[in-house]
Amino acid sequence: MLADYEMMTVTIDENLKSAVEEILQSQGMNLEKAINLYFEEIINARGISFDVVLPPIAE
């Protein structure tokens, strides 16, 4: 059985996207597959699986 898919549009920094695509390509993966894996990881971890924190305040 095929999964249902939904199209989504996001705005991403051009340089960031290019750098990520280059890394993913070296691993035989595309951006679409990587995003799907990330979403699956959010479900499995029941949240983002790394700390999201503010940078230290410079004194």
Secondary structure as GFF3:
##gff-version 3
##sequence-region A 1 59
A	DSSP	alpha_helix	14	26	.	.	.	ID=ss1
A	DSSP	alpha_helix	31	45	.	.	.	ID=ss2
###
